[in-house]
Amino acid sequence: MRGDAPGASLRLTALGAAGACTAAVVSGASGSSAHRAIATIALPPLIALVVAAAWAHRRLLPPAVASLALFLAAAAAPARPLHLPLASLALAATAVLAASTFRGRKVPRGSARDYLTLTKPRIMSLLLVTGACGMIVGARGAPDPGRLGLMLLGLALACGGASALNHVLDRDIDRLMGPRTARRPVASGRLTAPRALEFGIALSACSFAVLASTINLATAALALAGNLFYVVVYTGYLKRRGPANIVLGGAAGAVPPLVGYAAATGSLALPALWLFLIVFLWTPPHFWALALLLREQYAAAQVPMLPVVRGERETVNQIVGYTLALVAFTVVPFAAGSLGVLYLVSALGLGAGFVALAVRLRHNYDRRAAAFVFHYSLLYLALLFAAAALDVVV
């Protein structure tokens, strides 16, 4: 593996890092006020290159570590006599690193369809809806279309990058959970794990660069935080530790509304917190309904989801409890004055349907009832956030 050449995504990441370092050196020498912003954009791809080198391309580790260390040393050196030479050395090391990514044995790159599959487009679409509605709520009306598009692009890159890294970390589980997951690109072997890793970290670094350069630093930092929480905390730790994995891990899926709100305002406030908590409370009943449908698969892979550990009856009771808590909490944005009557009526109507399906599942459990809860939960969240956005527009 050490002799394999990196794929196109890592090469582009290295070239992007070299370009950002070049721009940082030039802007620093000219005294440009954009110097710090450009330098900030250069940092994520440098970190991504170190991670990829440590995990899959050890021969790239020395130049990657040298580039990052020199870059950080230049940033920490306030005196101009030290800052510029260190920054120039960082640029030289990054250039060497970028050139090194073009060496090695060629590995099959995989199909475009497999790379698209890595991003989990269906999951991403709902996250983009909540992010867009969060931006509309933050703007208290329709935001600038160009700015909205850039926010959605950056958020999509962050979500896609996190999903690709999830494919890498969960490839062993996917092989054990039946043909649906065993056919995924990494689990099936159509894409090597290093290729998927490179793709995931490239998208993640690109997300930060897009959002930091076109929106604001707070938006970029929130998207990156959500990415890291999903990959490192949920996928890497919580998922395999116990049935509370979804309760705590739901924080990752609740970040997009914060990203959208910060894109509109440059900061966070109580309305953003309400949206975050709605998604946080929605995640357990939504995902537990799916876990009921996939109980045998999770058991085969020894993933301690709630239906596997505590049984179907306890899972159904928890779905009802969390659904009631969610619907009750959706009144808070109206009570706090953040959203109006249109949102309240929609929240209560949609919530009544959610509660009715959950109660029906409790009284007469079967796979069909669990499937109804799962699919309705997707529609529920999309329509609830659409109602919140429409409320502030009209």
TINU-358373 format. One record per atom (N, C-alpha, C): residue in one letter; x, y, z. Coordinates in steps of 0.05 Angstrom, whole numbers, plus 5000, padded with zeros to 4 digits. Example, Ala and Ser with C-alpha at 12.3 -4.5 7.8 and 13.67 -1.06 7.14 Angstrom:
// TINU-358373
A526448865156 A524649105156 A526449345156 S525749555142 S527349795143 S525850015157 
***
This chain:
// TINU-358373
M501749765000 M500050005000 M501750255000 R504150235013 R505850475015 R506750564988 G507050374968 G508050454942 G505850544923 D503350534931 D501150614914 D501050914911 A500451004887 A500151294883 A497451384894 P497351624906 P494751734915 P492851774892 G490351794898 G488351844877 G488152144871 A486352204851 A486052474842 A485152664864 S483452564882 S482452744903 S484652834922 L486552654929 L488652744947 L490652914932 R491052854906 R492853034891 R491753314889 L489153334885 L487953604884 L488053744911 T487853584932 T488053704959 T490853814963 A492953664954 A495653754957 A496154004940 L495154004916 L495454234899 L493954474910 G491654424922 G490154644935 G491654754958 A492954584974 A494554674997 A496854834988 A498254744966 A500454894955 A499555164945 G497255174932 G496255424922 G495555624944 A494255514965 A493555684988 A496055785002 C498055615005 C500555715018 C501955925001 T501855894974 T502956094956 T501556364960 A498856344960 A497256594964 A497756714991 A498156555011 A498756665038 A501356805039 V503456685026 V506056815026 V505957075011 V504657074988 V504457314971 V502957534986 S500657464998 S499057665012 S500457765037 G502057585050 G503557675074 G505757865066 A507057815044 A509257995036 A508258275027 S505758275017 S504658535008 S503058675030 G502858555053 G501358675075 G498358675071 S497358495055 S494458485049 S492858415074 S490558535077 S488858475100 S487558205098 A487658085074 A486557815070 A488457595078 H490857665087 H492857465092 H491957255112 R490857345135 R490057145155 R487856965145 A485957075130 A483756915119 A484856695100 I486756775083 I487956585064 I489456375079 A490956455100 A492556265115 A490656065129 T488356155139 T486455985152 T485355775133 I484955845108 I483955655088 I486055445082 A488655505084 A490755315078 A490955095099 L490055145123 L490554955145 L489054695142 P486454695136 P484954435134 P486154245113 P486854325089 P488054135071 P490754025080 L492354185094 L494854085105 L494353875126 I492353915144 I491653715164 I490653465150 A488953495129 A487853275115 A490153105102 L492153235092 L494353095079 L495952935100 V496253035124 V497652885145 V496052645153 V493352675155 V491652445163 V491852225141 A491552315116 A491652115094 A494351975092 A496452125097 A499152015096 A499551815118 A498651885143 A498951705165 A497351445162 W495051465149 W493251235147 W493751065123 A494651185101 A494751035076 A497251065059 H498751285064 H501151335047 H503451425064 R504651235078 R506751305097 R509151455085 R509751395060 R511951535047 R511551835045 L508951915046 L508352205045 L508352335072 L508652175093 L508352285120 L510552495127 P513152445121 P515152645127 P514652915114 P514152935088 P513653195076 P510953315086 A508953145092 A506453255101 A506753375129 V508153225147 V508553335174 V510353585173 A512353585156 A514153815154 A512554055144 S510854025125 S509254245114 S507454365136 L506054185151 L504254285171 L505854415194 A508054295202 A509654405225 A510754675217 L511754705193 L512854965185 L510655175182 F508355085173 F506055275170 F505255375198 L504955195217 L504255275244 L506355445257 A508855375252 A511055545263 A510955825251 A510355845226 A510156115214 A507856265225 A505656125230 A503256265242 A503856355270 A505456205285 A506056275313 A508256475315 A509656535294 A511856725295 A510857005288 P510557175308 P509457445303 P511457635289 A514057595293 A515957775282 A516357725252 R516257935236 R516557905208 R519157775199 P521457825212 P523857685203 P523757385205 L522057285223 L521756995225 L519356885209 H517257045209 H514756955197 H515056895167 L516157075152 L516357045123 L518156805115 P520556775127 P522256545120 P520956275126 L519556265150 L518256015157 L515955955138 A514456165130 A512256125111 A513356035084 S515656145076 S516856065050 S517755765051 L518855685074 L519655405077 L517155225077 A515055315090 A512555155089 A511555125060 L511755345045 L510855325017 L512655125001 A515255135006 A517054954992 A516454664999 A515954615025 A515354335034 A512654245022 T510754425020 T508154355009 T508354294979 A510054444966 A510554394937 A511854114933 V513754044950 V514953784949 V512853564954 L511153614974 L509053424980 L507153384957 A506353614944 A504553594921 A505753434898 A508353484893 A509753334872 A509853034879 S510152964904 S510452684913 S507852534909 T505552674909 T503052534906 T502652424878 F504352504859 F504052404832 F505852164826 R507252064847 R508951834844 R507751584857 G508551354847 G507651104858 G506050934838 R505450694846 R503950514829 R501050604826 K499950584802 K497250674797 K495350464808 V493150554821 V491050384832 V488450454817 P486750254810 P484250314797 P482650524812 R481750724798 R480450954811 R477550914818 G476250714806 G473450674812 G471650834795 S469050774796 S467150914779 S466051164793 A465051354776 A463851594787 A461351524804 R459951324796 R457551244811 R458251154839 D460551014842 D461350924868 D462151164886 Y463451354874 Y464151594890 Y461651744898 L459751764881 L457151884888 L455851734911 T455951474909 T454751304930 T456051364957 L458651404958 L460051464983 L458851704997 T457751894982 T456752144995 T453952105007 K452651875003 K449951825013 K447952045006 P447352084980 P445752304971 P443052334984 R441752104990 R439052125001 R439052235030 I441052155045 I441352275072 I442152565070 M443952625052 M444852905048 M442553085041 S440652995025 S438553175016 S436953285040 L436353115060 L434853215083 L436553405099 L439153355102 L440953535116 L441053805103 L441053805076 L441154065061 L438554215065 V436254075067 V433754205072 V433754355099 T434754215120 T434754345146 T436854565147 G439054535132 G440954755130 G439855005116 A438454955094 A437255185079 A435155325096 C433455165109 C431355295126 C432555435150 G434855335161 G436155475182 G437255745172 M438155755148 M439156015137 M436856205133 I434556105124 I432256285120 I431256395146 V431156225167 V430356315193 V432356525204 G434956475200 G436956665209 G436756935194 A436156925169 A435857175153 A433257305157 R431357175170 R428657275175 R427257345148 G427857185128 G426757215102 G428457075081 A427857125056 A429356985035 A432257095034 P434256925037 P437057015035 P437857065007 D440157185003 D441257214976 D441656944963 P440556904939 P440756634926 P443556534922 G445356714915 G448156634911 G449456544937 R448856694958 R449956624984 R448756354995 L446256324990 L444856074997 L446155834982 G446555874956 G447755664940 G450555584950 L452155784957 L454855734967 L454755584994 M452955665011 M452655525037 M451955235032 L449955185014 L449154915009 L451354754996 L452954874979 L455254734967 L457254654989 G457954845006 G459854775028 G458754565047 L456154585053 L454854395071 L454754115058 A454154115032 A454053855017 A456853725017 L458953885014 L461653775014 L462253655041 A461453795063 A461953695090 A460453435095 C457853435087 C456253185091 C457352955075 G458053015050 G459052805032 G461752695042 G463452875052 G466052785063 G465652615087 A463852695105 A463452535129 A462252255122 S460452245102 S459251995094 S461351805082 A463151925066 A465251755053 A467051635075 L467751795095 L469351685117 L467851485133 N465251515135 N463551315148 N463751045134 H463751055107 H464050805091 H466650665098 V468750825102 V471350705108 V471350575135 L470350715156 L470450605183 L468450375187 D466250375172 D464250165176 D464349945156 R466549925141 R466649725120 R466449435131 D467449385155 D467249125167 D464449055175 I463049255186 I460149215193 I458549175168 D459049335148 D457449325123 D457549045111 R459748915113 R460048645101 R458348435115 L457548495140 L456048305156 L453048355157 M452148585146 M449348665150 M447648605125 G448348405110 G446748325088 G447548455061 P446148365040 P446948455013 P446748755008 R444848885022 R444449175018 R446949335024 T448149285047 T450549435055 T453149295044 A453049035040 A455348895030 A456048985001 R454149094987 R454549194960 R455749474959 R456049604982 R457149874982 R459949874971 P460850094960 P463450104945 P465849994961 V466150074986 V468549995001 V468149715011 A465849655022 A465349385033 A465649175012 S464749234987 S464849034966 S467649014953 G469349214958 G472049214946 G472249354920 R469949464910 R470149614885 R471949864888 L471949984911 L473650204918 L475450124941 T477950174940 T479750114963 T479150324985 A479750235010 A479350415033 A480950665030 P483550655022 P485050905019 P483851094999 R482750994977 R481451174957 R479051314970 A477451164984 A475051284997 A475951485019 L478051425033 L479051605054 L479951865041 E481551845020 E482552085006 E480252254997 F478152124986 F475852274976 F474352414999 G474052275021 G472652385043 G474052625056 I476652605060 I478052825072 I478453055052 A478552995026 A478653205006 A476053375006 L473753235007 L471253385008 L471053545033 S471953435056 S471753575081 S473453825081 A475953805071 A477654035070 A476554245050 C475454155028 C474354335008 C471954485020 S470354345036 S468054475049 S468954715066 F471054665082 F471954885099 F472955115082 A474455055061 A475455265044 A473255435031 V471255295021 V468955435008 V467455605027 L466755495051 L465155655070 L466755875083 A469355825089 A470956045101 A471456265082 S471856205057 S472556415037 S470156565026 T467756435026 T465456565013 T463256645033 I463156515056 I461056575076 I462256705100 N463156545119 N464556655142 N465856425157 L467756485175 L469256285189 L467456115208 A465556245220 A463756105239 A462255875225 T461255935201 T459855735185 T461655505178 A464155565170 A466055355162 A466755185187 A467155315210 A467855165234 A465654985243 L463155075241 L460854905249 L460554665231 A460854705205 A460654475186 A462854275192 L465254375197 L467454195203 L466954045230 A465854185250 A465354065275 A463253835272 G461153885257 G459153675252 G460353445238 N462153495218 N463553285204 N465153115223 L466753235240 L468553095258 L466952945279 F464753055289 F463152925309 F461952665297 Y460952685273 Y459752445260 Y461752225255 V464152305246 V466152105238 V467551995263 V468652185280 V470352095302 V468652005326 V466752165334 V465252105359 V463151885354 Y461351935334 Y459251735330 Y460251485316 T461251505292 T462151265277 T464451125290 G466451285299 G468851165310 G468551065338 Y466651165354 Y466451085382 Y463651005390 L461751185389 L459151135401 L457650895388 K457750875362 K456150675348 K456550395358 R458950325366 R459650055374 R459750025404 R458950225419 R459250215449 R456650145464 G454350215454 G451850165469 G449450285456 P447050225467 P444550325455 P444050625456 A445650765472 A445451055473 A446851195449 N447951035431 N449451145409 N447851345392 I445351285387 I443751465370 I442851715385 V442351685411 V441551915427 V443652125427 L446152045433 L448352235433 L449352305405 G449352105388 G450352155361 G448552325344 G446052365353 G444252535338 G445152825336 A447052905353 A448053175352 A449353235325 A450553035313 A451853075287 A449853155265 G447553015264 G445553085244 G444053345250 A444353445274 A442953695282 A444653945276 V447053905265 V448754135260 V447954305236 P446954185213 P446354345190 P444654595195 P442554585211 P441054835216 P442855055229 L444754975245 L446655165257 L448455285235 V449255115216 V450955205194 V449355415178 G446855355171 G445255545156 G444755805171 Y444155785197 Y443656025212 Y446156205214 A448456075219 A450956225220 A451656355194 A450956225172 A451456335145 A449856595141 A447556605153 A445856845150 A446657075170 T447556995194 T447957195215 T450857235223 G452557035217 G455257045227 G455656945255 S453456865268 S453656775296 S451256595301 L450956505326 L448656345334 L446956485355 A444456415356 A442556535375 A440456325382 L438656395400 L436656195409 L435056065387 P434156205366 P432656065344 P434255835332 A436955875330 A438655665319 A438655425339 L438755485365 L438755275385 L436155115384 W433855245380 W431355105378 W431354905355 L432354995332 L432454815308 L434354585313 F436554635326 F438454425332 F437154215350 L435754305371 L434554115390 L432253965378 I430854085359 I428653935345 I429853695330 V431953735315 V433253515301 V434453315320 F435553415342 F436753235362 F434653055374 L432353155381 L430152995392 L428852815371 W428852905346 W427652745324 W429252505317 T431852515320 T433652295311 T433052025324 P432752005351 P432251735362 P429751595352 P427451725352 P425151565342 P425351505312 H426551685297 H426951635268 H428851395264 F431151395278 F433051185273 F432350925286 W430950935309 W430150685322 W428050545305 A426350695291 A424450565273 A425850415251 L428050525241 L429650385221 L431050145234 A432050185258 A433449965272 A431549725277 L429049775281 L427149565284 L426949395258 L427049535235 L426949405209 L429449245204 L431749335215 L434349215209 L435449065234 R433648985252 R434648865277 R436448625272 E435548445254 E437148205250 E439948265238 Q440048475220 Q442548545208 Q444448665229 Y443348835246 Y445048955267 Y446048735287 A444348545292 A445148335310 A447348165298 A447148115272 A449147955258 A451848095258 A451748365257 A454248515257 A455148595285 Q453648515305 Q454248565333 Q454448865339 V452649015326 V452349305332 V450249335353 P450849455376 P448949465398 P446749675396 M445149655375 M442849835372 M440749755393 L439049935399 L437049895421 L435349645417 P434349585393 P432749345390 P434349085395 V436949095389 V438648865393 V439148825423 V439649035437 V440549025465 V438148995484 R436049145480 R433749155499 R431149045488 G431148965463 G428748845451 G426849045438 E425048935423 E423149095407 E421249255424 R420149135445 R418149265462 R419349515475 E421749505486 E423049735498 E423549945477 T424349865453 T424950055432 T422450205424 V420250065421 V417650195414 V416850385436 N417150315461 N416450505483 N418250755482 Q420750715476 Q422550945473 Q421751125450 I420951005428 I420051155405 I417651335412 V415751225427 V413451375435 V414251605454 G416051545473 G416851745492 G418351975479 Y420251915461 Y421752125447 Y419952285428 T418052145415 T416252285397 T414552485412 L413552415436 L411952595452 L413752835461 A416152785469 A418052995477 A418653185454 L419053065430 L419653225407 L417253415400 V414853305399 V412553465391 V412053685412 A412453615437 A412153825458 A414154045455 F416653965448 F418754165446 F418354345421 T417054245400 T416754415376 T414954655382 V413654665405 V412054905412 V413855125422 V416255055432 V418055255444 V418755485426 P419555435400 P420155665383 P417855865381 F415455775381 F413155965381 F412856105408 A413055955430 A412856065457 A414956275462 A417356225451 A419656415455 A419556655436 G417656655418 G417356875399 G419156865375 S420456635371 S422256605348 S420756545322 L418556405324 L416956335301 L414056395307 G412356405286 G409656495290 G407556275288 V405056365282 V402656195283 V402755985261 L403656065237 L403755875215 L405555635222 Y407755695234 Y409555475243 Y408155305265 L406955435284 L405655295307 L403555095297 V401755195279 V399655025268 V400854785254 S402954835238 S404254625223 S405554425242 A406854525263 A408254345282 A406254165296 L404054285304 L402054125319 L400753915301 G400053995276 G398853805257 G400653585250 L403153655242 L405053445235 L405753265259 G405953395283 G406553245307 G404353055314 A401853125310 A399652945316 A399852695299 G400552725274 G400852495257 G403152315266 F405352435275 F407652285284 F406952125309 V405652265328 V404852125353 V402851895347 A400951945330 A399051735323 A400351485312 L402351525294 L403751295283 L405451155304 A406651305321 A408251185342 A406551025362 V404251135369 V402450995388 V401350735375 R400750755349 R399750525335 R401850305334 L404350385331 L406550195331 L406850065358 R406250215379 R406450105406 R404249895411 H401849955402 H399649775407 H399649525389 N400649555365 N400549335346 N403149335330 Y405249235343 Y407849245329 Y408049035306 D408849135283 D409748965261 D411549135243 R412849005224 R414749135207 R413449355190 R410949315182 R409549515166 R409149775182 A408349745208 A407949975225 A410550125230 A412749975234 A415350095238 A416250245213 A415650135189 A416350265164 A414850525161 F412250525169 F410650775168 F411950985185 V412750915210 V413951115228 V416551225215 F418151045205 F420751135193 F420351325170 H418651245151 H418251415127 H416751675134 Y414851665152 Y413451905160 Y415352095174 S417251995190 S419152165204 S420752335185 L421552225162 L423052375142 L421352605131 L418852545124 L417052745114 L416452955135 Y416152865160 Y415553045182 Y417753255185 L420253175186 L422353365191 L422553565168 A422353465143 A422653645120 A420353855120 L417853765125 L415653945125 L415754135149 L416654045172 L416754215195 L418754445190 F421054385179 F423054585174 F422154775151 A420754655132 A419554825110 A417555025122 A416054935141 A414055105155 A415455325170 A417655265183 A419255465198 A420255675178 A421355585155 A422355775136 A420155945124 L417855815117 L415655965105 L414556165125 D414556105151 D413456275171 D414956545172 V417556545169 V419056795170 V419056945143 V418456795122 V418356925095 V415757085092 V413556965100 V410957095097 V410257265121 
***
